[in-house]
C-alpha cells in the first residue's frame, strides 16, 4: 500500500495539488489559515523523509486581494492581470510559512506547451530534480499570464489538476495527492444526492468511472471531478498512485502518507520504471545514437552512473538536445536509451573530454552529463553486457 511504513517499495516523493476552492474557502481572497495548516503538514512530511512538490492555484485570488475587483478580472486579460499581480503575493505568503522552519521554496511557472516540448520537458525535469536534490520545496503553478486554456475552458488544466499529473510524471513521484473540497469520487454528486456513496478504490479509469464524475462542481475553481479523473488517468498510466482526498480533513497529508485510506485511491496501471521506459523508447530515433567505450559501460550498467563525455567514442545524428538517443556499447549492442543533454554536434565536439572542459569547448554547459542518469533507461540486454 502506498505510504505504508516499512513497505519495501514505498514511494518517497509525493506531489500535492491544492486548488482554488480550498485556498480561498469559497471567497475572493486567500484563506491564510488553511495555507498555514497545509504548510505545517508538508513540513511534517519532509521531516519524516518525503520529498514534496506542491502544485498550487491561488494567484488570481491573491491578485484580487490587492486590486479592486470592480475594475477588472472578468475577461481573460483581466484574469491574466490579476494572476501577474497575485503570483508574487502568493509566493510571498508561502515563503513566510515555510522559511521559519528552514524550508526554502522555489517558484516554478509552467504551461502545457512547456511539458509537451522535449527540450522544455528536459529543462523542467532537470530543474525540479535539482531543486529536490538541494532540499528545496518546488511550488508550481500554471503560468496564467501566457497560458489561457485554464482561464477559458474547463477542459484545460482544470485548476491545475492535469498539470499536477504531468508534474508527478516529470519528477518520478510515486504518489499524487489531489486535495479537494469533497471526500472523493462518489456514485453521485454528494451535494445533491444524500444516497451517494464513496468509491474507495479505482483500478482503471474507464467510461463507467467517467460517468460518475458528471460536470465540474466548483464555482471558484475551473476544475471538478472530471478533470481529476483525467489527472488520475495520466498519472496511473505512468505508474503513479493517485489519491483524491478531502483537503480540510485534519492532518490529511501525513495520514495519507502513513497509509491511511481516506477518499478515493486510483491504483497504477504499471510500474513507474516500465512506464518511463516505454515513454523514452517511444521517441527513439533509428539514426540517433551515442557509441561508448568499456569504461562508460561499467559506469552505466554496474554503477548506475550518468553518461559523461569522456566515455563517448562516436555520435550518430543529427539530433537535438532533449531528443531520445540509443546508447550503444563497444560490441554494437544497444545498452540503454535516454534524453540527450546536448545536441549531436555539441557531443561531437566534447566527446572524449572531461566534463570540466565542456564550458570551455562549447562556451556554455547544461551540466556534466551527456545523458543524465535521471533521464536514462537501461535495456534488458544490458544486464548481460561485459562491463570489465
C-alpha positions as CSV (number, residue, x, y, z in Angstrom):
1,X,0.0,0.0,0.0
2,X,1.4,3.4,-0.9
3,X,2.9,5.2,2.1
4,X,2.7,2.2,4.5
5,X,5.5,2.4,7.0
6,X,8.3,0.0,6.2
7,X,7.0,-1.0,2.8
8,X,9.8,-2.2,0.5
9,X,8.8,0.0,-2.5
10,X,7.3,2.8,-0.6
11,X,7.3,6.0,-2.7
12,X,9.4,8.7,-1.1
13,X,8.5,11.5,-3.5
14,X,4.9,13.0,-3.5
15,X,3.2,15.7,-5.4
16,X,0.5,17.5,-3.5
17,X,-2.1,19.5,-5.5
18,X,-4.3,22.1,-3.9
19,X,-6.9,24.1,-5.8
20,X,-8.6,27.4,-5.7
21,X,-11.6,26.4,-3.7
22,X,-9.6,25.1,-0.8
23,X,-7.2,28.0,-0.9
24,X,-10.0,30.6,-0.8
25,X,-12.6,28.8,1.3
26,X,-15.2,29.9,-1.3
27,X,-14.3,33.6,-1.1
28,X,-12.4,36.0,-3.3
29,X,-9.2,36.1,-1.2
30,X,-6.8,33.5,0.1
31,X,-7.5,31.6,3.3
32,X,-4.2,32.1,5.0
33,X,-5.2,29.9,8.0
34,X,-5.7,27.0,5.6
35,X,-2.4,27.8,3.9
36,X,-0.7,27.7,7.2
37,X,-2.2,24.3,8.1
38,X,-1.2,22.9,4.7
39,X,2.3,24.2,5.1
40,X,2.7,22.6,8.5
41,X,1.6,19.2,7.1
42,X,4.1,19.5,4.2
43,X,6.9,20.4,6.6
44,X,6.0,17.4,8.8
45,X,6.1,15.1,5.7
46,X,9.6,16.4,4.8
47,X,10.8,15.8,8.3
48,X,10.0,12.1,8.0
49,X,11.8,11.7,4.8
50,X,9.4,12.6,2.0
51,X,10.4,14.8,-0.9
52,X,7.5,17.1,-1.6
53,X,6.4,19.1,-4.6
54,X,3.4,21.4,-4.2
55,X,1.2,22.3,-7.2
56,X,-0.9,25.3,-6.2
57,X,-3.6,27.6,-7.6
58,X,-4.5,30.9,-6.0
59,X,-2.6,33.6,-8.0
60,X,-5.8,35.2,-9.3
61,X,-7.4,35.2,-5.8
62,X,-4.2,36.8,-4.4
63,X,-4.4,39.4,-7.2
64,X,-8.0,40.2,-6.3
65,X,-6.9,40.9,-2.7
66,X,-4.6,43.7,-3.9
67,X,-6.6,45.2,-6.8
68,X,-10.1,46.5,-6.8
69,X,-12.1,43.6,-8.4
70,X,-14.7,46.1,-9.7
71,X,-12.0,47.4,-12.1
72,X,-11.5,44.1,-14.0
73,X,-10.8,40.5,-13.7
74,X,-13.8,39.1,-15.5
75,X,-12.4,38.7,-19.0
76,X,-9.2,36.7,-20.0
77,X,-6.8,39.7,-20.0
78,X,-8.3,40.8,-16.6
79,X,-7.6,37.4,-15.1
80,X,-4.1,37.4,-16.5
81,X,-3.6,40.8,-15.0
82,X,-4.7,39.5,-11.6
83,X,-2.5,36.5,-11.9
84,X,0.5,38.7,-12.7
85,X,-0.1,40.7,-9.6
86,X,-1.1,37.8,-7.4
87,X,1.7,35.3,-8.2
88,X,4.4,37.2,-6.2
89,X,1.9,37.8,-3.4
90,X,1.1,34.0,-3.3
91,X,4.8,33.1,-3.2
92,X,5.4,35.7,-0.5
93,X,2.8,34.0,1.7
94,X,4.2,30.6,1.0
95,X,7.8,31.7,1.8
96,X,6.6,33.3,5.0
97,X,5.1,30.0,6.1
98,X,8.0,27.7,5.1
99,X,11.2,29.7,5.7
100,X,10.9,29.9,9.5
101,X,11.1,26.1,9.5
102,X,14.3,26.1,7.4
103,X,12.5,25.1,4.2
104,X,13.4,27.0,1.1
105,X,10.7,27.3,-1.6
106,X,11.1,27.8,-5.3
107,X,8.5,29.2,-7.7
108,X,8.1,27.3,-11.0
109,X,5.6,28.5,-13.6
110,X,4.8,26.0,-16.3
111,X,2.5,25.7,-19.3
112,X,1.1,22.7,-21.2
113,X,3.4,23.6,-24.1
114,X,6.5,23.5,-21.8
115,X,5.9,19.9,-20.9
116,X,5.0,18.7,-24.4
117,X,8.2,20.0,-25.9
118,X,11.1,17.6,-25.5
119,X,13.5,20.4,-24.6
120,X,11.0,22.1,-22.3
121,X,10.3,18.7,-20.6
122,X,14.1,18.1,-20.1
123,X,14.7,21.6,-18.8
124,X,11.8,21.5,-16.3
125,X,12.7,18.0,-15.2
126,X,16.4,18.8,-14.6
127,X,15.4,22.0,-12.7
128,X,12.9,20.3,-10.5
129,X,15.1,17.3,-9.7
130,X,17.9,19.6,-9.0
131,X,15.8,21.6,-6.5
132,X,14.8,18.4,-4.8
133,X,18.4,17.3,-4.6
134,X,19.1,20.5,-2.8
135,X,16.3,20.0,-0.3
136,X,14.2,22.8,-1.8
137,X,10.4,22.5,-2.0
138,X,9.2,23.4,-5.5
139,X,5.9,25.3,-5.7
140,X,4.3,25.0,-9.1
141,X,1.5,26.9,-10.8
142,X,0.4,27.3,-14.3
143,X,1.7,30.4,-16.0
144,X,-1.6,32.2,-16.4
145,X,0.0,35.3,-17.9
146,X,0.8,33.4,-21.1
147,X,-1.4,30.3,-20.9
148,X,-5.2,30.8,-21.4
149,X,-6.5,27.3,-21.6
150,X,-7.4,27.1,-17.9
151,X,-8.8,30.6,-17.9
152,X,-11.1,29.9,-20.9
153,X,-12.1,26.2,-20.8
154,X,-12.9,23.7,-18.1
155,X,-11.2,21.2,-20.3
156,X,-7.8,22.9,-19.9
157,X,-5.6,22.0,-17.0
158,X,-8.7,22.1,-14.8
159,X,-7.4,24.3,-11.9
160,X,-4.0,22.6,-12.2
161,X,-5.4,19.0,-11.9
162,X,-3.8,17.8,-15.2
163,X,-0.7,19.9,-14.5
164,X,-0.2,18.1,-11.3
165,X,-0.3,14.7,-13.0
166,X,2.2,15.8,-15.6
167,X,4.5,17.1,-12.9
168,X,4.2,13.9,-10.9
169,X,5.4,12.1,-14.1
170,X,8.1,14.7,-14.6
171,X,9.7,14.2,-11.2
172,X,9.1,10.4,-11.0
173,X,6.8,10.7,-8.0
174,X,5.3,7.6,-6.5
175,X,2.2,9.3,-5.2
176,X,-0.1,12.2,-6.3
177,X,-2.5,13.7,-3.7
178,X,-5.3,15.7,-5.2
179,X,-6.8,17.6,-2.3
180,X,-10.3,18.8,-2.9
181,X,-13.4,20.1,-1.1
182,X,-15.2,16.8,-1.0
183,X,-14.3,13.4,0.3
184,X,-13.5,11.8,-3.1
185,X,-15.3,10.2,-6.1
186,X,-18.9,9.3,-5.3
187,X,-21.6,7.3,-7.1
188,X,-23.5,10.6,-7.5
189,X,-22.9,14.2,-6.5
190,X,-23.0,14.1,-2.7
191,X,-24.0,17.8,-2.7
192,X,-27.3,16.9,-4.3
193,X,-27.9,13.2,-3.6
194,X,-27.8,12.1,0.0
195,X,-27.7,8.4,-1.1
196,X,-24.4,8.9,-2.9
197,X,-21.6,6.6,-1.6
198,X,-17.9,7.0,-1.7
199,X,-15.9,5.0,-4.3
200,X,-12.9,3.9,-2.3
201,X,-10.8,2.2,-4.9
202,X,-10.5,2.5,-8.7
203,X,-8.4,0.0,-10.7
204,X,-9.0,1.7,-14.0
205,X,-10.4,5.0,-15.2
206,X,-12.9,3.7,-17.7
207,X,-16.2,5.0,-19.2
208,X,-18.2,3.7,-16.2
209,X,-16.0,5.7,-13.8
210,X,-16.1,8.8,-16.0
211,X,-19.9,8.7,-15.9
212,X,-19.7,9.1,-12.1
213,X,-17.9,12.4,-12.4
214,X,-20.6,14.4,-14.2
215,X,-19.8,18.0,-14.7
216,X,-17.4,20.3,-12.8
217,X,-18.9,21.1,-9.4
218,X,-16.8,24.0,-8.2
219,X,-17.7,27.7,-8.7
220,X,-14.4,29.0,-7.6
221,X,-12.0,26.8,-9.5
222,X,-12.2,25.7,-13.1
223,X,-11.7,22.1,-12.2
224,X,-14.1,19.4,-10.9
225,X,-14.2,15.7,-10.6
226,X,-14.0,15.3,-14.3
227,X,-10.5,16.9,-14.6
228,X,-9.4,15.0,-11.5
229,X,-10.2,11.7,-13.3
230,X,-8.2,12.9,-16.3
231,X,-5.3,13.6,-14.0
232,X,-5.7,10.2,-12.4
233,X,-5.7,8.6,-15.8
234,X,-2.5,10.3,-16.8
235,X,-0.7,9.6,-13.5
236,X,-1.8,5.9,-13.1
237,X,-0.7,5.2,-16.7
238,X,2.7,6.5,-15.7
239,X,2.8,4.1,-12.7
240,X,1.8,6.6,-10.1
241,X,-0.7,6.0,-7.3
242,X,-3.3,8.8,-7.1
243,X,-5.4,9.7,-4.0
244,X,-8.4,12.2,-4.1
245,X,-9.0,13.3,-0.6
246,X,-10.7,16.0,1.5
247,X,-8.2,18.8,1.8
248,X,-9.6,20.2,5.0
249,X,-9.7,16.9,7.0
250,X,-7.4,17.2,10.0
251,X,-3.7,16.4,9.2
252,X,-4.8,14.8,6.0
253,X,-1.4,14.7,4.2
254,X,0.6,12.9,7.0
255,X,-2.3,10.5,7.3
256,X,-2.3,9.6,3.6
257,X,1.5,9.2,3.6
258,X,1.2,6.9,6.6
259,X,-1.1,4.7,4.6
260,X,-4.5,5.6,5.9
261,X,-7.1,5.1,3.2
262,X,-9.1,8.4,3.0
263,X,-11.0,9.3,0.0
264,X,-10.6,7.6,-3.4
265,X,-7.5,5.7,-4.4
266,X,-6.5,5.1,-8.0
267,X,-4.1,2.2,-8.5
268,X,-1.3,2.4,-11.0
269,X,-1.7,0.5,-14.3
270,X,2.0,-0.3,-14.5
271,X,5.2,0.2,-12.6
272,X,6.9,3.6,-12.8
273,X,10.1,2.1,-14.2
274,X,8.2,0.3,-17.0
275,X,6.1,3.4,-17.8
276,X,9.2,5.6,-18.1
277,X,11.0,3.0,-20.2
278,X,8.1,2.9,-22.6
279,X,7.9,6.7,-22.8
280,X,11.6,7.1,-23.6
281,X,11.6,4.2,-26.1
282,X,8.5,5.6,-27.8
283,X,10.5,8.5,-29.2
284,X,13.7,6.6,-30.0
285,X,15.0,7.5,-33.5
286,X,16.8,5.0,-35.6
287,X,19.6,7.4,-36.6
288,X,20.2,8.9,-33.1
289,X,22.9,7.0,-31.2
290,X,25.9,7.5,-28.9
291,X,28.6,4.9,-29.0
292,X,30.5,4.4,-25.7
293,X,33.7,2.8,-24.5
294,X,34.0,-0.1,-22.0
295,X,34.6,2.3,-19.1
296,X,31.3,4.1,-19.8
297,X,29.6,0.7,-20.0
298,X,30.8,-0.1,-16.5
299,X,29.7,3.3,-15.2
300,X,26.2,2.9,-16.6
301,X,25.5,-0.8,-16.1
302,X,27.4,-1.7,-13.0
303,X,27.4,1.6,-11.1
304,X,24.2,3.3,-12.2
305,X,26.0,6.5,-13.3
306,X,25.4,9.1,-15.9
307,X,27.0,9.0,-19.3
308,X,29.8,11.5,-19.3
309,X,31.5,12.9,-22.5
310,X,34.8,11.2,-21.6
311,X,33.2,7.8,-22.3
312,X,31.8,8.8,-25.7
313,X,33.5,7.3,-28.8
314,X,31.3,8.3,-31.7
315,X,28.0,10.0,-32.4
316,X,25.3,9.2,-34.9
317,X,22.9,12.1,-35.7
318,X,21.7,14.6,-36.2
319,X,19.6,15.1,-33.1
320,X,18.8,18.0,-30.8
321,X,19.0,18.5,-27.1
322,X,16.2,16.7,-25.4
323,X,15.7,14.0,-28.1
324,X,15.8,10.3,-27.2
325,X,19.0,8.6,-28.3
326,X,20.3,5.0,-28.2
327,X,23.4,4.3,-26.2
328,X,25.5,1.6,-27.9
329,X,28.3,-0.5,-26.4
330,X,31.6,-1.4,-28.0
331,X,30.1,-4.6,-29.3
332,X,27.4,-2.7,-31.2
333,X,24.6,-3.8,-28.9
334,X,22.1,-1.2,-27.6
335,X,22.6,-1.0,-23.9
336,X,20.3,1.9,-23.0
337,X,18.4,4.9,-24.3
338,X,17.9,8.3,-22.8
339,X,17.3,12.0,-23.3
340,X,20.3,13.8,-24.7
341,X,21.5,16.8,-22.6
342,X,23.4,18.1,-25.6
343,X,22.8,18.2,-29.4
344,X,24.7,15.8,-31.6
345,X,27.1,18.4,-32.9
346,X,27.9,19.5,-29.4
347,X,28.6,16.0,-28.2
348,X,30.8,15.5,-31.3
349,X,32.9,18.4,-30.0
350,X,33.2,17.3,-26.4
351,X,33.4,13.5,-26.8
352,X,36.4,12.0,-25.0
353,X,36.8,15.1,-22.9
354,X,36.4,15.6,-19.1
355,X,33.2,17.3,-18.0
356,X,35.2,20.2,-16.6
357,X,36.1,21.1,-20.2
358,X,32.5,21.4,-21.6
359,X,32.1,25.1,-20.8
360,X,35.5,25.9,-22.3
361,X,34.8,24.0,-25.5
362,X,31.2,25.0,-26.1
363,X,31.0,28.3,-24.3
364,X,28.1,27.0,-22.2
365,X,27.1,24.0,-20.2
366,X,23.9,22.1,-19.5
367,X,25.7,20.0,-16.8
368,X,28.4,17.4,-16.6
369,X,26.5,14.5,-18.3
370,X,25.8,13.8,-22.0
371,X,22.8,11.7,-20.8
372,X,22.0,12.1,-17.1
373,X,21.1,9.0,-15.1
374,X,17.7,10.5,-14.2
375,X,16.9,10.5,-18.0
376,X,18.4,7.2,-18.9
377,X,16.8,3.7,-19.1
378,X,18.9,0.5,-19.3
379,X,17.6,-2.1,-21.7
380,X,17.1,-5.7,-20.6
381,X,20.1,-6.9,-22.6
382,X,22.3,-4.5,-20.7
383,X,22.4,-6.9,-17.7
384,X,24.5,-9.3,-19.6
385,X,26.9,-6.7,-21.0
386,X,30.6,-7.2,-20.5
387,X,31.4,-4.4,-18.0
388,X,35.0,-5.4,-17.3
